[in-house]
Amino acid sequence: MITYSIYLREDRLNEAGEQQVYLLLTQDRKKKYVSLNITTLPHHWDKVKELPTKKHPLSTEIKTFIEKKKSDIANILWSNINQNKPISIDQLINKLNLGGNSNKADLIQYFDQTYNRLFELDKIGYASVYKATKQQLVKFIDKKELSFYDLNFLFLTKFEEWILKRGVSLNSCFVFMRTLKTIINNARKEGIVEENYNPFKDYSFIKFRRVVTKKKALSKFYIDGLKKLKLDESTSLYRTKLYFLFSYYCRGINFKDMAYLKWSDISDNCIKYTRLKTKKAYIIRLEKESLEIIENFKKFHLAKSSFIFPILNETHLTALQQDYRIKKILKINNKDLKEIASLIQINENLTFYAARHTFATVSKKAGIPISIISEAMGHDTERTTNIYLDSFEKEDLDNAFKGIL
């Protein structure tokens, strides 16, 4: 519940000896003072009535203004109670057009607030996406302030064109535009902007969906070549090979999820973990090949509480330290994979994420239904799974129709 009163700040005087009049809002014992941009001499103010005296030169105007604000507050609070919608002090201030016109509600500041909230929740990955989007936006407008209401179809179109002209991929551009839309939606839900405010109303994301993503899967032939590849066991190349194959054997497990796996997650030859991105729980049976890979890492950590793979250790205490470490090792792995690709004569750019695409594609070509593959990968829909699935090779299509026509 928010309570409110009009408060005269007696500790602050301007050069004319006048004091500032504030709206004092209180919620859960937390107070916030909002300037009403009204000044008065102390003897021109009635503390009991919370109004100026008749001696104030603008007595009538100020009384009308304050009474209108009190009436607005009462109506807003009553409306939210009727709709069973909680409201914060900041949301109330925005609805009252205080602290600046509501049309001046700052988008950049809201980006920072969102980033800080996600960061405090240890959602470093999500936070970094909001930070990157804000950075693109600040560079585009070439200033550090931007009203929500400055956004419209033309603004969004020019922002998109500016991003693409800088050589950013269409997929990355999609991420930035999607994140900006999410920010707008969240601000609308929080009451920071009006409920009918939607600058994305006429903006279309279809162009991004039509992009044919270059497939990243390896064929079974190259997986067999990778398994047979002899490497010095003391090198990072060897560890990278094992990481990649483990991900492939374990339904394309994400590198970050792999990094957090502990020996205590293994039970009855199964590995149990919760995917960080989706919060979905998985139980994956460890086959002979994946068990052999794990054996290679027992020399690093044996304690049940220890991580299986030498990516994280007890020195990486905070979520930020862990995120930085994982990104650093993944970068090394992707560099190693380029060298490995040349050793087994793969011309495509090989990255760790190809293990997930490869699992999906090899499974499809083995005749496993997409619905089963989708379940194994933890996707909500088969449409998501299809993004990972490689197109059948030309030879597969030729053989399929051989002799029919």
C-alpha positions in Angstrom: 0.0 0.0 0.0 1.3 3.4 -0.9 0.6 6.4 1.4 1.3 10.0 0.4 1.5 13.5 1.8 2.8 16.9 0.8 6.0 17.8 2.5 8.0 21.1 2.8 11.8 20.5 2.8 12.8 23.0 5.5 16.5 21.9 5.2 16.7 23.3 1.7 16.5 27.0 0.9 17.1 28.8 -2.4 18.8 32.2 -2.7 15.4 33.9 -2.1 15.0 32.0 1.2 12.2 29.8 -0.3 11.8 26.1 0.4 10.9 23.3 -2.0 7.6 21.5 -1.8 7.7 17.7 -2.3 5.3 14.8 -2.7 6.3 12.2 -0.1 5.4 8.6 -1.1 5.8 5.7 1.3 5.6 2.0 0.5 6.8 -0.9 2.7 8.5 1.7 5.0 10.5 3.0 2.1 10.2 6.7 1.4 10.6 8.6 -1.8 10.6 12.4 -2.2 9.4 13.8 -5.6 9.8 17.5 -6.3 6.6 19.3 -7.3 8.6 22.2 -8.7 6.9 24.5 -6.2 8.7 26.9 -3.9 7.4 28.9 -1.0 8.5 31.1 1.9 8.1 29.2 5.2 5.4 31.6 6.5 3.4 31.1 3.3 2.8 27.4 4.0 0.3 25.7 6.2 1.8 22.4 7.4 -1.4 21.0 8.7 -3.5 21.5 5.6 -0.4 20.8 3.4 -1.3 23.8 1.3 -0.1 27.4 0.7 -1.7 30.1 2.8 -3.7 32.9 1.2 -0.6 35.2 1.4 1.2 33.1 -1.2 1.1 35.0 -4.5 0.2 31.8 -6.4 -2.0 30.4 -3.6 -5.0 29.5 -5.9 -2.9 28.0 -8.6 -0.8 25.9 -6.3 -3.9 24.7 -4.3 -5.5 23.6 -7.6 -2.4 21.8 -8.7 -1.9 19.9 -5.4 -5.5 18.9 -5.1 -5.5 17.7 -8.6 -2.4 15.5 -7.9 -3.9 14.1 -4.7 -7.1 13.3 -6.7 -5.0 11.6 -9.4 -3.1 9.5 -6.9 -6.3 8.4 -5.2 -7.9 7.4 -8.5 -4.8 5.5 -9.7 -4.4 3.6 -6.4 -8.2 2.8 -6.3 -8.1 1.6 -10.0 -5.2 -0.7 -9.3 -6.9 -2.1 -6.2 -10.0 -2.9 -8.2 -8.0 -4.6 -10.9 -5.9 -6.4 -8.3 -2.8 -5.0 -9.9 0.1 -4.1 -7.6 1.8 -0.8 -8.2 5.2 0.5 -7.2 6.1 4.1 -6.3 8.1 4.5 -9.6 5.1 3.3 -11.6 2.8 5.8 -9.7 5.3 8.6 -10.4 5.3 7.9 -14.1 1.5 7.8 -14.2 1.4 11.1 -12.5 3.7 12.8 -15.0 6.1 13.7 -12.1 9.9 13.7 -12.2 9.5 15.0 -15.7 6.7 14.3 -18.2 5.8 10.7 -18.7 6.8 11.1 -22.3 10.3 11.7 -21.0 10.5 8.3 -19.3 14.0 7.3 -20.1 14.5 4.1 -22.1 18.3 4.0 -21.6 17.9 4.2 -17.8 15.4 1.4 -17.9 17.9 -0.7 -19.8 20.4 -0.1 -17.0 17.8 -1.1 -14.4 17.0 -4.3 -16.2 20.7 -5.2 -16.6 21.4 -4.5 -12.9 18.4 -6.6 -11.8 19.4 -9.6 -14.0 23.1 -9.2 -12.9 22.0 -9.3 -9.2 20.1 -12.5 -10.0 23.3 -14.0 -11.5 21.6 -14.2 -14.9 24.8 -12.9 -16.5 24.1 -14.2 -20.0 20.7 -12.5 -20.2 22.1 -9.4 -18.6 24.8 -9.2 -21.3 22.3 -9.3 -24.1 20.5 -6.2 -22.6 23.8 -4.5 -22.2 24.8 -5.1 -25.8 21.5 -3.9 -27.1 21.7 -0.7 -25.0 25.2 -0.1 -26.3 24.0 -0.4 -29.9 21.1 2.0 -29.2 23.3 4.6 -27.5 25.7 4.5 -30.4 22.8 5.0 -32.8 21.3 8.0 -31.1 24.7 9.4 -30.1 23.5 10.4 -26.7 22.8 8.8 -23.3 19.1 9.7 -22.9 16.1 8.6 -24.9 12.4 8.9 -24.2 10.4 5.7 -24.7 8.0 7.8 -26.8 10.7 8.8 -29.3 10.4 5.2 -30.7 8.1 4.7 -33.6 8.1 2.7 -36.9 10.5 5.1 -38.6 12.9 5.1 -35.7 13.0 1.3 -35.5 13.5 1.0 -39.3 16.4 3.4 -39.3 17.9 1.6 -36.2 17.7 -1.7 -38.0 19.3 -0.3 -41.2 22.1 1.3 -39.1 22.9 -2.0 -37.4 23.1 -3.9 -40.7 25.2 -1.2 -42.4 27.8 -1.7 -39.7 28.3 -5.3 -40.8 26.3 -7.0 -38.1 24.7 -10.3 -39.1 21.0 -10.5 -39.6 20.7 -13.0 -36.7 22.5 -10.6 -34.4 20.3 -7.7 -35.6 17.3 -9.9 -34.8 18.5 -10.4 -31.2 18.9 -6.6 -30.7 15.5 -5.8 -32.1 13.8 -8.6 -30.2 15.5 -7.4 -27.0 14.3 -3.9 -27.6 10.8 -5.1 -28.1 11.0 -7.1 -24.8 12.1 -4.0 -23.0 9.1 -2.1 -24.3 6.7 -5.0 -23.3 8.2 -5.1 -19.8 7.9 -1.3 -19.4 4.2 -1.5 -20.5 3.5 -4.3 -17.9 5.2 -2.3 -15.2 3.2 0.8 -16.0 6.2 2.9 -17.0 4.6 3.6 -20.4 0.9 3.6 -21.3 -0.8 0.3 -22.0 -1.6 1.1 -25.6 2.0 2.2 -26.3 3.5 -0.1 -29.0 6.1 1.3 -31.4 6.5 -2.3 -32.8 2.8 -2.4 -34.0 3.7 -2.1 -37.7 7.3 -3.5 -37.5 7.7 -6.9 -38.9 10.1 -9.7 -37.8 9.3 -11.9 -40.8 12.5 -10.9 -42.6 14.5 -12.5 -39.8 12.5 -15.7 -39.9 13.1 -16.1 -43.6 16.9 -16.2 -43.1 18.3 -19.6 -44.0 20.8 -20.3 -41.2 23.9 -21.9 -42.4 23.9 -25.5 -41.1 26.6 -26.3 -38.6 26.2 -30.1 -38.3 29.0 -32.6 -39.1 28.2 -35.8 -41.0 28.7 -39.2 -39.3 31.8 -39.6 -41.5 33.5 -36.6 -39.8 32.4 -37.7 -36.3 34.1 -41.1 -37.0 37.2 -39.2 -38.2 37.2 -37.1 -35.0 37.0 -40.2 -32.8 39.9 -41.8 -34.6 42.1 -38.6 -34.5 45.2 -39.2 -32.4 46.2 -36.2 -30.3 48.8 -35.6 -27.5 46.8 -36.1 -24.3 48.7 -33.2 -22.6 47.4 -30.6 -25.1 44.3 -28.5 -25.1 43.4 -29.9 -28.5 42.9 -33.3 -26.9 40.6 -31.9 -24.2 38.7 -29.9 -26.8 38.1 -33.1 -28.8 36.8 -34.8 -25.7 34.5 -31.9 -24.8 33.0 -31.9 -28.3 32.4 -35.6 -28.4 30.9 -35.6 -24.8 28.4 -33.0 -25.9 27.6 -35.0 -29.0 27.1 -38.2 -27.0 24.9 -36.4 -24.4 22.3 -35.0 -26.8 24.2 -31.9 -27.6 24.6 -30.6 -24.1 25.5 -26.9 -24.0 29.1 -26.0 -23.1 28.0 -23.9 -20.1 25.9 -26.7 -18.7 28.9 -29.1 -19.2 31.1 -26.7 -17.2 28.8 -26.9 -14.2 28.5 -30.7 -14.2 29.7 -32.3 -10.9 30.6 -35.8 -10.0 27.6 -35.8 -7.6 25.4 -35.4 -10.7 26.3 -38.9 -11.8 24.2 -41.8 -10.5 23.6 -45.3 -11.9 25.5 -44.4 -15.0 23.1 -41.5 -15.6 23.9 -37.8 -15.5 21.3 -35.5 -14.0 21.4 -31.8 -14.5 19.1 -28.7 -15.0 19.8 -26.7 -18.1 20.6 -23.1 -17.1 18.9 -21.5 -20.1 15.5 -23.2 -19.8 15.6 -24.6 -16.2 14.4 -27.9 -17.5 15.7 -31.1 -15.7 17.5 -33.8 -17.8 18.5 -37.4 -17.0 20.8 -38.7 -19.7 22.2 -42.3 -19.7 25.9 -42.3 -20.1 26.9 -44.8 -22.7 30.3 -46.5 -23.0 31.8 -43.7 -25.1 30.8 -40.9 -22.7 31.9 -42.9 -19.6 35.3 -43.3 -21.2 35.6 -39.6 -21.7 34.7 -38.9 -18.1 37.4 -41.3 -16.9 40.0 -39.0 -18.6 39.1 -36.2 -16.2 39.1 -38.1 -12.8 42.8 -37.1 -12.3 41.7 -33.4 -12.1 38.9 -33.7 -9.5 37.7 -36.7 -7.5 35.5 -35.1 -4.8 31.8 -35.5 -5.2 31.4 -31.7 -5.0 34.0 -31.1 -7.6 33.3 -30.2 -11.3 33.8 -33.1 -13.7 35.6 -31.0 -16.3 38.6 -28.7 -15.6 36.7 -25.6 -16.8 35.6 -24.3 -13.4 37.2 -24.8 -10.0 36.8 -23.5 -6.4 38.5 -20.2 -7.2 35.6 -19.2 -9.5 33.3 -18.0 -6.7 30.9 -15.5 -8.2 28.6 -15.8 -11.2 30.6 -13.2 -13.0 33.9 -15.0 -12.5 32.3 -18.2 -13.7 30.8 -16.6 -16.7 34.1 -15.0 -17.7 36.0 -18.3 -17.2 33.5 -20.3 -19.3 33.6 -17.8 -22.1 37.4 -17.8 -22.0 37.7 -21.6 -22.2 35.0 -21.8 -24.9 37.0 -19.3 -27.0 40.0 -21.5 -26.6 38.0 -24.5 -27.6 36.6 -22.9 -30.7 40.1 -21.9 -31.7 41.2 -25.5 -31.2 38.3 -26.8 -33.2 39.5 -24.8 -36.2 42.8 -26.7 -36.0 41.1 -30.0 -35.5 38.8 -29.3 -38.5 41.9 -28.9 -40.8 43.3 -32.1 -39.4 40.3 -34.1 -40.4 39.8 -32.1 -43.6 36.7 -30.1 -42.7 36.5 -27.0 -44.8 33.7 -25.4 -42.8 34.2 -23.2 -39.7 33.8 -25.7 -36.9 32.6 -24.4 -33.5 31.5 -26.2 -30.3 27.9 -25.6 -31.0 28.1 -27.9 -34.0 28.0 -30.8 -31.5 24.3 -30.0 -30.8 23.5 -29.6 -34.4 25.3 -32.8 -35.2 23.4 -34.8 -32.6 20.1 -33.6 -34.1 21.1 -34.2 -37.7 22.6 -37.7 -37.2 19.6 -38.7 -35.2 17.2 -37.5 -37.9 19.2 -39.4 -40.6 19.1 -42.5 -38.4 15.3 -42.4 -38.7 14.5 -41.1 -35.3 11.2 -39.1 -35.4 11.6 -35.3 -34.9 9.2 -35.4 -32.0 11.6 -37.7 -30.1 14.7 -35.6 -31.1 12.8 -32.5 -29.9 12.0 -34.1 -26.5 15.6 -35.2 -26.1 16.9 -31.7 -26.8 14.4 -30.1 -24.5 12.7 -28.0 -27.1 9.1 -26.7 -26.5 8.2 -27.2 -30.2 9.4 -29.2 -33.2 9.9 -25.9 -35.0 12.8 -25.1 -32.7 14.3 -28.5 -33.4 14.1 -28.0 -37.2 16.4 -25.0 -36.8 19.1 -27.5 -35.7 18.4 -30.1 -38.3 20.6 -30.2 -41.3 19.1 -30.4 -44.7 19.4 -33.8 -46.4 22.5 -33.9 -48.5 22.0 -33.8 -52.3 23.1 -37.4 -52.6 20.4 -38.4 -50.1 17.7 -36.7 -52.2 19.1 -38.1 -55.5 19.0 -41.7 -54.0 15.5 -41.1 -52.6 14.0 -40.3 -56.0 16.2 -42.6 -58.1 14.2 -44.7 -60.5 10.9 -43.0 -59.6 10.7 -40.4 -62.3 
